[in-house]
Amino acid sequence: RPQPPLIQLSALREYYFGGLEGDSGNAVITRTIRQFGVAAAFRAWRGSERFAGLVRSIREADPTHQAEDLPDLIARAHQAFTQVIAQSPDNSDILVVSHGMLLSALIYQLAPEDLPFMLLKNTSVTRVDITEKQWQVRGVNLTRERDILALRGSATSTAPDAASDQSPK
């Protein structure tokens, strides 16, 4: 079997934290809580809009005001996955390796209710099936081998259809 091509896309890079680049996730969360208070941080990070609230609070906590905003992150995720699909043979399986915030932005567009509260675990697997006009989230944040293998050949959805145009916004 021939080795599949490796394609690197700069659009698949991690979220840009601006002046918070290099800080640990815990340090970013702590800074956000210190700046806005526990109650405000909790309100921003709960409910179906928690991902948007998280991105907004990180951007607002960035002392340089350069952290990526949600519309830019979503546009970049859409551009990256559109490019991946355009460069891939029809009906092929594609492995995309990227970072948690970017992949979370994709899930947030397709099935926000499936996005885990603490975002995606490192090395987790998320499966999105794409047909001509439909993007279907089939598994999110999977880390156990049996859960990942259970996705093989199964055509049932774990999330409702995506947005009305069936592609990321």
MDTraj code that builds the backbone (N, CA, C; nanometers):
import mdtraj as md
import numpy as np

residues = "ARG PRO GLN PRO PRO LEU ILE GLN LEU SER ALA LEU ARG GLU TYR TYR PHE GLY GLY LEU GLU GLY ASP SER GLY ASN ALA VAL ILE THR ARG THR ILE ARG GLN PHE GLY VAL ALA ALA ALA PHE ARG ALA TRP ARG GLY SER GLU ARG PHE ALA GLY LEU VAL ARG SER ILE ARG GLU ALA ASP PRO THR HIS GLN ALA GLU ASP LEU PRO ASP LEU ILE ALA ARG ALA HIS GLN ALA PHE THR GLN VAL ILE ALA GLN SER PRO ASP ASN SER ASP ILE LEU VAL VAL SER HIS GLY MET LEU LEU SER ALA LEU ILE TYR GLN LEU ALA PRO GLU ASP LEU PRO PHE MET LEU LEU LYS ASN THR SER VAL THR ARG VAL ASP ILE THR GLU LYS GLN TRP GLN VAL ARG GLY VAL ASN LEU THR ARG GLU ARG ASP ILE LEU ALA LEU ARG GLY SER ALA THR SER THR ALA PRO ASP ALA ALA SER ASP GLN SER PRO LYS".split()
xyz = np.array([
    [0.0849, -0.1186, 0.0000],
    [0.0000, 0.0000, 0.0000],
    [0.0886, 0.1238, 0.0000],
    [0.0650, 0.2156, -0.0921],
    [0.1503, 0.3350, -0.0978],
    [0.1275, 0.4249, 0.0237],
    [0.2330, 0.4904, 0.0633],
    [0.2244, 0.5817, 0.1768],
    [0.1472, 0.7064, 0.1346],
    [0.0493, 0.7478, 0.2149],
    [-0.0270, 0.8673, 0.1768],
    [0.0603, 0.9919, 0.1858],
    [0.0256, 1.0928, 0.1071],
    [0.1061, 1.2155, 0.1118],
    [0.0853, 1.2890, 0.2443],
    [0.1889, 1.3543, 0.2888],
    [0.1823, 1.4389, 0.4078],
    [0.1735, 1.5832, 0.3591],
    [0.0682, 1.6496, 0.3980],
    [0.0471, 1.7876, 0.3561],
    [0.0423, 1.8738, 0.4821],
    [0.1252, 1.9762, 0.4872],
    [0.1268, 2.0671, 0.6011],
    [0.0539, 2.1955, 0.5639],
    [-0.0386, 2.2364, 0.6499],
    [-0.1140, 2.3584, 0.6267],
    [-0.0954, 2.4519, 0.7463],
    [-0.0522, 2.5724, 0.7192],
    [-0.0326, 2.6673, 0.8296],
    [-0.1649, 2.7010, 0.8982],
    [-0.2761, 2.6879, 0.8283],
    [-0.4063, 2.7183, 0.8876],
    [-0.4442, 2.6197, 0.9984],
    [-0.3760, 2.5048, 1.0059],
    [-0.4042, 2.4069, 1.1108],
    [-0.3260, 2.4344, 1.2394],
    [-0.2580, 2.5483, 1.2446],
    [-0.1794, 2.5814, 1.3642],
    [-0.2723, 2.6064, 1.4835],
    [-0.2120, 2.6105, 1.6016],
    [-0.2861, 2.6325, 1.7249],
    [-0.3407, 2.7744, 1.7317],
    [-0.4348, 2.7926, 1.8191],
    [-0.4910, 2.9239, 1.8496],
    [-0.3784, 3.0184, 1.8908],
    [-0.3872, 3.1431, 1.8487],
    [-0.2859, 3.2421, 1.8840],
    [-0.3291, 3.3137, 2.0116],
    [-0.2535, 3.2944, 2.1196],
    [-0.2849, 3.3489, 2.2508],
    [-0.2297, 3.4900, 2.2718],
    [-0.1676, 3.5494, 2.1719],
    [-0.1147, 3.6849, 2.1854],
    [-0.0109, 3.6922, 2.2963],
    [-0.0287, 3.7858, 2.3884],
    [0.0640, 3.8041, 2.4995],
    [0.0625, 3.6916, 2.6005],
    [-0.0284, 3.5971, 2.5846],
    [-0.0351, 3.4812, 2.6740],
    [0.0326, 3.3582, 2.6131],
    [0.0913, 3.3743, 2.4944],
    [0.1630, 3.2634, 2.4300],
    [0.2678, 3.2091, 2.5257],
    [0.2770, 3.0788, 2.5336],
    [0.3773, 3.0140, 2.6176],
    [0.3288, 2.9878, 2.7592],
    [0.2218, 3.0529, 2.8009],
    [0.1663, 3.0262, 2.9338],
    [0.0927, 2.8922, 2.9299],
    [0.0919, 2.8221, 3.0410],
    [0.0175, 2.6965, 3.0482],
    [-0.1323, 2.7270, 3.0458],
    [-0.2107, 2.6271, 3.0140],
    [-0.3558, 2.6444, 3.0152],
    [-0.4060, 2.6895, 3.1508],
    [-0.3496, 2.6307, 3.2562],
    [-0.3907, 2.6693, 3.3914],
    [-0.3562, 2.8154, 3.4196],
    [-0.2404, 2.8608, 3.3713],
    [-0.2009, 3.0007, 3.3929],
    [-0.2947, 3.0953, 3.3199],
    [-0.3381, 3.0583, 3.1998],
    [-0.4307, 3.1426, 3.1238],
    [-0.5657, 3.1494, 3.1959],
    [-0.6144, 3.0357, 3.2422],
    [-0.7421, 3.0313, 3.3148],
    [-0.7320, 3.1144, 3.4431],
    [-0.6213, 3.0976, 3.5168],
    [-0.6013, 3.1728, 3.6405],
    [-0.5997, 3.3223, 3.6137],
    [-0.5316, 3.3632, 3.5095],
    [-0.5257, 3.5057, 3.4743],
    [-0.6648, 3.5589, 3.4407],
    [-0.7412, 3.4800, 3.3682],
    [-0.8762, 3.5193, 3.3309],
    [-0.9639, 3.5352, 3.4554],
    [-0.9541, 3.4398, 3.5471],
    [-1.0337, 3.4461, 3.6700],
    [-0.9927, 3.5673, 3.7532],
    [-0.8625, 3.5922, 3.7638],
    [-0.8159, 3.7091, 3.8392],
    [-0.8670, 3.8395, 3.7789],
    [-0.8685, 3.8463, 3.6478],
    [-0.9093, 3.9699, 3.5809],
    [-1.0596, 3.9926, 3.5886],
    [-1.1388, 3.8880, 3.5726],
    [-1.2835, 3.9043, 3.5613],
    [-1.3622, 3.8513, 3.6807],
    [-1.2973, 3.7747, 3.7684],
    [-1.3662, 3.7159, 3.8828],
    [-1.4206, 3.5786, 3.8495],
    [-1.4385, 3.4988, 3.9520],
    [-1.4845, 3.3610, 3.9349],
    [-1.6248, 3.3571, 3.8739],
    [-1.7148, 3.4396, 3.9242],
    [-1.8530, 3.4368, 3.8755],
    [-1.8611, 3.4734, 3.7274],
    [-1.7912, 3.5783, 3.6877],
    [-1.7939, 3.6196, 3.5473],
    [-1.7305, 3.5136, 3.4578],
    [-1.6193, 3.4558, 3.5022],
    [-1.5544, 3.3508, 3.4237],
    [-1.6472, 3.2309, 3.4095],
    [-1.7108, 3.1924, 3.5180],
    [-1.8027, 3.0787, 3.5131],
    [-1.9173, 3.1055, 3.4160],
    [-1.9743, 3.2254, 3.4208],
    [-2.0836, 3.2599, 3.3278],
    [-2.0363, 3.2535, 3.1823],
    [-1.9137, 3.2975, 3.1580],
    [-1.8607, 3.2986, 3.0209],
    [-1.8359, 3.1585, 2.9675],
    [-1.8077, 3.0648, 3.0572],
    [-1.7650, 2.9316, 3.0136],
    [-1.8720, 2.8241, 3.0235],
    [-1.9952, 2.8607, 3.0510],
    [-2.0984, 2.7573, 3.0645],
    [-2.1989, 2.7678, 2.9511],
    [-2.2791, 2.6662, 2.9365],
    [-2.3837, 2.6658, 2.8352],
    [-2.3309, 2.6367, 2.6958],
    [-2.4196, 2.6449, 2.5991],
    [-2.3828, 2.6086, 2.4617],
    [-2.2830, 2.7058, 2.4006],
    [-2.2718, 2.8246, 2.4563],
    [-2.1777, 2.9238, 2.4037],
    [-2.0466, 2.9261, 2.4819],
    [-2.0185, 2.8206, 2.5576],
    [-1.8989, 2.8209, 2.6437],
    [-1.7688, 2.8331, 2.5643],
    [-1.7619, 2.7741, 2.4468],
    [-1.6400, 2.7869, 2.3677],
    [-1.6194, 2.9315, 2.3251],
    [-1.7266, 2.9953, 2.2796],
    [-1.7180, 3.1372, 2.2414],
    [-1.6778, 3.2215, 2.3616],
    [-1.7344, 3.1921, 2.4787],
    [-1.6999, 3.2650, 2.6005],
    [-1.5556, 3.2440, 2.6404],
    [-1.5057, 3.1214, 2.6238],
    [-1.3662, 3.0923, 2.6558],
    [-1.2728, 3.1719, 2.5648],
    [-1.2979, 3.1692, 2.4359],
    [-1.2131, 3.2426, 2.3411],
    [-1.2193, 3.3922, 2.3705],
    [-1.3384, 3.4422, 2.3951],
    [-1.3552, 3.5850, 2.4254],
    [-1.2806, 3.6235, 2.5532],
    [-1.2888, 3.5396, 2.6577],
    [-1.2219, 3.5728, 2.7839],
    [-1.0700, 3.5662, 2.7707],
    [-1.0190, 3.4747, 2.6902],
    [-0.8736, 3.4690, 2.6671],
    [-0.8297, 3.5949, 2.5930],
    [-0.9056, 3.6311, 2.4913],
    [-0.8705, 3.7519, 2.4147],
    [-0.8716, 3.8754, 2.5048],
    [-0.9721, 3.8853, 2.5903],
    [-0.9826, 4.0015, 2.6797],
    [-0.8760, 4.0011, 2.7885],
    [-0.8281, 3.8826, 2.8276],
    [-0.7244, 3.8735, 2.9310],
    [-0.5843, 3.8980, 2.8751],
    [-0.5699, 3.8931, 2.7433],
    [-0.4400, 3.9152, 2.6794],
    [-0.3982, 4.0612, 2.6973],
    [-0.2876, 4.0848, 2.7680],
    [-0.2463, 4.2235, 2.7917],
    [-0.2056, 4.2976, 2.6639],
    [-0.1723, 4.2249, 2.5582],
    [-0.1330, 4.2891, 2.4323],
    [-0.2508, 4.3071, 2.3373],
    [-0.3660, 4.2465, 2.3683],
    [-0.4869, 4.2533, 2.2856],
    [-0.4638, 4.1992, 2.1447],
    [-0.3766, 4.0991, 2.1341],
    [-0.3472, 4.0395, 2.0039],
    [-0.4007, 3.8975, 1.9895],
    [-0.4533, 3.8397, 2.0968],
    [-0.5026, 3.7021, 2.0889],
    [-0.6108, 3.6923, 1.9812],
    [-0.6159, 3.5785, 1.9171],
    [-0.7098, 3.5556, 1.8072],
    [-0.8539, 3.5655, 1.8573],
    [-0.9400, 3.6285, 1.7793],
    [-1.0802, 3.6349, 1.8193],
    [-1.1564, 3.5192, 1.7552],
    [-1.2774, 3.4957, 1.8033],
    [-1.3552, 3.3808, 1.7580],
    [-1.3862, 3.3834, 1.6087],
    [-1.4308, 3.4954, 1.5517],
    [-1.4585, 3.4937, 1.4068],
    [-1.3350, 3.4571, 1.3234],
    [-1.2180, 3.5063, 1.3626],
    [-1.0959, 3.4732, 1.2887],
    [-1.0606, 3.3255, 1.3043],
    [-1.0755, 3.2721, 1.4254],
    [-1.0461, 3.1308, 1.4504],
    [-1.1399, 3.0412, 1.3703],
    [-1.2673, 3.0738, 1.3700],
    [-1.3652, 2.9942, 1.2948],
    [-1.3382, 3.0032, 1.1444],
    [-1.3071, 3.1206, 1.0963],
    [-1.2766, 3.1368, 0.9536],
    [-1.1529, 3.0555, 0.9160],
    [-1.0527, 3.0547, 1.0024],
    [-0.9298, 2.9789, 0.9743],
    [-0.9582, 2.8296, 0.9746],
    [-1.0380, 2.7822, 1.0715],
    [-1.0736, 2.6399, 1.0756],
    [-1.1496, 2.6006, 0.9495],
    [-1.2446, 2.6835, 0.9089],
    [-1.3206, 2.6553, 0.7873],
    [-1.2297, 2.6512, 0.6658],
    [-1.1404, 2.7490, 0.6545],
    [-1.0472, 2.7543, 0.5420],
    [-0.9582, 2.6303, 0.5399],
    [-0.9090, 2.5892, 0.6554],
    [-0.8197, 2.4727, 0.6629],
    [-0.8907, 2.3461, 0.6174],
    [-1.0103, 2.3227, 0.6687],
    [-1.0795, 2.1994, 0.6335],
    [-1.1312, 2.2019, 0.4906],
    [-1.1672, 2.3167, 0.4404],
    [-1.2050, 2.3286, 0.2990],
    [-1.0853, 2.2936, 0.2107],
    [-0.9671, 2.3401, 0.2492],
    [-0.8457, 2.3104, 0.1728],
    [-0.8106, 2.1621, 0.1812],
    [-0.8240, 2.1034, 0.2976],
    [-0.7967, 1.9597, 0.3125],
    [-0.8877, 1.8796, 0.2197],
    [-1.0149, 1.9112, 0.2196],
    [-1.1111, 1.8386, 0.1363],
    [-1.0803, 1.8587, -0.0117],
    [-1.0479, 1.9800, -0.0500],
    [-1.0178, 2.0092, -0.1907],
    [-0.8952, 1.9334, -0.2398],
    [-0.7991, 1.9075, -0.1510],
    [-0.6745, 1.8401, -0.1900],
    [-0.6820, 1.6889, -0.1750],
    [-0.7968, 1.6361, -0.1352],
    [-0.8086, 1.4933, -0.1075],
    [-0.8891, 1.4231, -0.2146],
    [-0.8498, 1.3009, -0.2468],
    [-0.9283, 1.2235, -0.3441],
    [-1.0690, 1.1971, -0.2900],
    [-1.1661, 1.1882, -0.3785],
    [-1.3035, 1.1600, -0.3366],
    [-1.3098, 1.0302, -0.2576],
    [-1.3960, 1.0292, -0.1557],
    [-1.4220, 0.9110, -0.0726],
    [-1.2985, 0.8562, -0.0022],
    [-1.1989, 0.9391, 0.0208],
    [-1.0807, 0.8901, 0.0899],
    [-1.0895, 0.9213, 0.2389],
    [-1.0215, 0.8389, 0.3168],
    [-1.0091, 0.8652, 0.4591],
    [-0.8923, 0.9608, 0.4778],
    [-0.9126, 1.0620, 0.5589],
    [-0.8112, 1.1645, 0.5801],
    [-0.7864, 1.1775, 0.7289],
    [-0.6620, 1.1807, 0.7667],
    [-0.6247, 1.2053, 0.9054],
    [-0.5734, 1.3482, 0.9139],
    [-0.6367, 1.4277, 0.9982],
    [-0.5923, 1.5651, 1.0211],
    [-0.5407, 1.5714, 1.1635],
    [-0.4181, 1.6164, 1.1776],
    [-0.3579, 1.6324, 1.3098],
    [-0.3421, 1.7813, 1.3331],
    [-0.4010, 1.8286, 1.4412],
    [-0.3944, 1.9708, 1.4707],
    [-0.3990, 1.9900, 1.6215],
    [-0.4388, 2.1087, 1.6624],
    [-0.4383, 2.1466, 1.8028],
    [-0.5807, 2.1607, 1.8550],
    [-0.5928, 2.1511, 1.9863],
    [-0.7227, 2.1466, 2.0517],
    [-0.8154, 2.2627, 2.0233],
    [-0.7646, 2.3846, 2.0282],
    [-0.8535, 2.5003, 2.0073],
    [-0.9030, 2.5060, 1.8632],
    [-0.8169, 2.4750, 1.7674],
    [-0.8603, 2.4776, 1.6277],
    [-0.9633, 2.3679, 1.6020],
    [-0.9365, 2.2477, 1.6505],
    [-1.0317, 2.1390, 1.6316],
    [-1.1616, 2.1664, 1.7075],
    [-1.1499, 2.2286, 1.8244],
    [-1.2697, 2.2671, 1.9002],
    [-1.3523, 2.3676, 1.8212],
    [-1.2876, 2.4573, 1.7479],
    [-1.3592, 2.5548, 1.6654],
    [-1.4401, 2.4833, 1.5576],
    [-1.3860, 2.3768, 1.5004],
    [-1.4606, 2.3008, 1.4003],
    [-1.5821, 2.2347, 1.4646],
    [-1.5617, 2.1685, 1.5784],
    [-1.6732, 2.1016, 1.6462],
    [-1.7777, 2.2045, 1.6896],
    [-1.7322, 2.3190, 1.7368],
    [-1.8228, 2.4262, 1.7792],
    [-1.9148, 2.4688, 1.6641],
    [-1.8639, 2.4685, 1.5429],
    [-1.9447, 2.5048, 1.4263],
    [-2.0444, 2.3963, 1.3889],
    [-2.0031, 2.2704, 1.4024],
    [-2.0855, 2.1590, 1.3551],
    [-2.1823, 2.1049, 1.4597],
    [-2.1352, 2.0901, 1.5817],
    [-2.2157, 2.0283, 1.6880],
    [-2.1702, 2.0822, 1.8233],
    [-2.2038, 2.2076, 1.8540],
    [-2.1524, 2.2696, 1.9764],
    [-2.1872, 2.1926, 2.1030],
    [-2.3000, 2.1230, 2.1034],
    [-2.3393, 2.0465, 2.2218],
    [-2.2473, 1.9270, 2.2474],
    [-2.1700, 1.8849, 2.1482],
    [-2.0776, 1.7724, 2.1634],
    [-1.9385, 1.8153, 2.2093],
    [-1.9135, 1.9445, 2.2160],
    [-1.7822, 1.9927, 2.2574],
    [-1.7684, 1.9754, 2.4079],
    [-1.6679, 1.9002, 2.4541],
    [-1.6521, 1.8771, 2.5986],
    [-1.6288, 2.0073, 2.6747],
    [-1.6727, 2.0094, 2.7996],
    [-1.6582, 2.1285, 2.8835],
    [-1.5133, 2.1719, 2.8932],
    [-1.4216, 2.0791, 2.9113],
    [-1.2795, 2.1118, 2.9253],
    [-1.2065, 2.1015, 2.7916],
    [-1.2780, 2.1137, 2.6841],
    [-1.2247, 2.1052, 2.5485],
    [-1.1692, 1.9660, 2.5201],
    [-1.0893, 1.9538, 2.4172],
    [-1.0428, 1.8230, 2.3728],
    [-0.9175, 1.7791, 2.4477],
    [-0.9116, 1.6505, 2.4769],
    [-0.7929, 1.5940, 2.5415],
    [-0.6810, 1.5802, 2.4389],
    [-0.5573, 1.5926, 2.4871],
    [-0.4432, 1.5688, 2.3985],
    [-0.4513, 1.4269, 2.3440],
    [-0.4218, 1.4102, 2.2198],
    [-0.4212, 1.2845, 2.1440],
    [-0.5589, 1.2201, 2.1307],
    [-0.6646, 1.2939, 2.1579],
    [-0.7975, 1.2368, 2.1391],
    [-0.8302, 1.2311, 1.9898],
    [-0.9298, 1.1514, 1.9577],
    [-0.9751, 1.1334, 1.8197],
    [-1.1164, 1.1884, 1.8079],
    [-1.1375, 1.2653, 1.7041],
    [-1.2702, 1.3139, 1.6684],
    [-1.2924, 1.2745, 1.5238],
    [-1.4090, 1.2224, 1.4948],
    [-1.4376, 1.1814, 1.3573],
    [-1.5505, 1.2652, 1.3005],
    [-1.5263, 1.3202, 1.1827],
    [-1.6263, 1.3955, 1.1083],
    [-1.6352, 1.3320, 0.9703],
    [-1.7532, 1.2872, 0.9344],
    [-1.7757, 1.2327, 0.8006],
    [-1.8276, 1.3447, 0.7123],
    [-1.7759, 1.3507, 0.5921],
    [-1.8133, 1.4567, 0.4997],
    [-1.8579, 1.3928, 0.3688],
    [-1.9801, 1.4224, 0.3316],
    [-2.0297, 1.3814, 0.2008],
    [-2.0379, 1.5082, 0.1163],
    [-2.1014, 1.5005, 0.0021],
    [-2.1039, 1.6151, -0.0885],
    [-2.1452, 1.7451, -0.0210],
    [-2.2510, 1.7427, 0.0574],
    [-2.2991, 1.8667, 0.1182],
    [-2.3284, 1.8520, 0.2670],
    [-2.2803, 1.7479, 0.3293],
    [-2.3149, 1.7246, 0.4689],
    [-2.1909, 1.6923, 0.5513],
    [-2.1783, 1.7592, 0.6640],
    [-2.0706, 1.7340, 0.7598],
    [-2.1380, 1.6723, 0.8819],
    [-2.0936, 1.5544, 0.9237],
    [-2.1587, 1.4835, 1.0326],
    [-2.0551, 1.4430, 1.1373],
    [-2.0714, 1.4930, 1.2588],
    [-1.9821, 1.4580, 1.3685],
    [-2.0235, 1.3203, 1.4181],
    [-1.9286, 1.2259, 1.4184],
    [-1.9594, 1.0882, 1.4569],
    [-1.8999, 1.0488, 1.5906],
    [-1.7972, 1.1181, 1.6358],
    [-1.7360, 1.0887, 1.7643],
    [-1.6463, 1.2049, 1.8024],
    [-1.6459, 1.2399, 1.9293],
    [-1.5690, 1.3549, 1.9755],
    [-1.4889, 1.3172, 2.0989],
    [-1.3618, 1.3552, 2.0993],
    [-1.2773, 1.3465, 2.2188],
    [-1.2566, 1.2028, 2.2654],
    [-1.2469, 1.1116, 2.1722],
    [-1.2316, 0.9701, 2.2077],
    [-1.0854, 0.9397, 2.2389],
    [-1.0637, 0.8668, 2.3466],
    [-0.9271, 0.8298, 2.3844],
    [-0.9119, 0.6795, 2.4056],
    [-1.0225, 0.6095, 2.4250],
    [-1.0134, 0.4643, 2.4448],
    [-1.0182, 0.3935, 2.3100],
    [-0.9286, 0.3003, 2.2917],
    [-0.9177, 0.2290, 2.1644],
    [-1.0501, 0.1675, 2.1225],
    [-1.1221, 0.1069, 2.2151],
    [-1.2481, 0.0413, 2.1770],
    [-1.3510, 0.1422, 2.1264],
    [-1.3508, 0.2648, 2.1821],
    [-1.4435, 0.3673, 2.1346],
    [-1.4062, 0.4147, 1.9945],
    [-1.2765, 0.4260, 1.9702],
    [-1.2294, 0.4685, 1.8384],
    [-1.2595, 0.3604, 1.7346],
    [-1.2303, 0.2360, 1.7678],
    [-1.2554, 0.1264, 1.6748],
    [-1.4042, 0.1058, 1.6488],
    [-1.4878, 0.1410, 1.7452],
    [-1.6324, 0.1258, 1.7278],
    [-1.6860, 0.2156, 1.6167],
    [-1.6118, 0.3186, 1.5810],
    [-1.6556, 0.4091, 1.4743],
    [-1.6368, 0.3497, 1.3352],
    [-1.5542, 0.2478, 1.3241],
    [-1.5286, 0.1897, 1.1917],
    [-1.6550, 0.1293, 1.1344],
    [-1.6891, 0.1698, 1.0145],
    [-1.8003, 0.1093, 0.9426],
    [-1.9379, 0.1501, 0.9907],
    [-1.9471, 0.2164, 1.1028],
    [-2.0774, 0.2570, 1.1539],
    [-2.1205, 0.3857, 1.0866],
    [-2.2451, 0.3922, 1.0449],
    [-2.2926, 0.5122, 0.9753],
    [-2.3882, 0.5944, 1.0598],
    [-2.4039, 0.5606, 1.1875],
    [-2.4964, 0.6376, 1.2703],
    [-2.4283, 0.7615, 1.3245],
    [-2.5059, 0.8650, 1.3414],
    [-2.4525, 0.9937, 1.3857],
    [-2.4635, 1.0084, 1.5358],
    [-2.3647, 1.0748, 1.5952],
    [-2.3722, 1.1084, 1.7364],
    [-2.4094, 1.2544, 1.7537],
    [-2.4316, 1.3250, 1.6443],
    [-2.4675, 1.4665, 1.6515],
    [-2.5658, 1.4987, 1.5404],
    [-2.6480, 1.5995, 1.5626],
    [-2.7406, 1.6383, 1.4556],
    [-2.6653, 1.6981, 1.3384],
    [-2.7381, 1.7123, 1.2281],
    [-2.6770, 1.7740, 1.1110],
    [-2.6214, 1.9102, 1.1464],
    [-2.5220, 1.9524, 1.0728],
    [-2.4567, 2.0816, 1.0965],
    [-2.5481, 2.1947, 1.0519],
    [-2.4908, 2.3117, 1.0350],
    [-2.5653, 2.4303, 0.9974],
    [-2.6434, 2.4066, 0.8682],
    [-2.7323, 2.4974, 0.8389],
    [-2.8230, 2.4776, 0.7264],
    [-2.7533, 2.4558, 0.5930],
    [-2.6338, 2.5133, 0.5767],
    [-2.5641, 2.4904, 0.4500],
    [-2.4783, 2.3635, 0.4558],
    [-2.4813, 2.2943, 0.5712],
    [-2.4134, 2.1662, 0.5910],
    [-2.2615, 2.1749, 0.5817],
    [-2.2059, 2.2909, 0.5980],
    [-2.0613, 2.3069, 0.6031],
    [-2.0296, 2.4069, 0.7138],
    [-1.9051, 2.4064, 0.7623],
    [-1.8734, 2.5010, 0.8684],
    [-1.9013, 2.6439, 0.8240],
    [-1.9418, 2.7237, 0.9195],
    [-1.9729, 2.8640, 0.8906],
    [-1.8474, 2.9450, 0.8754],
])
top = md.Topology()
chain = top.add_chain()
for i, resn in enumerate(residues, 1):
    res = top.add_residue(resn, chain, resSeq=i)
    for name in ("N", "CA", "C"):
        top.add_atom(name, md.element.get_by_symbol(name[0]), res)
traj = md.Trajectory(xyz[None], top)
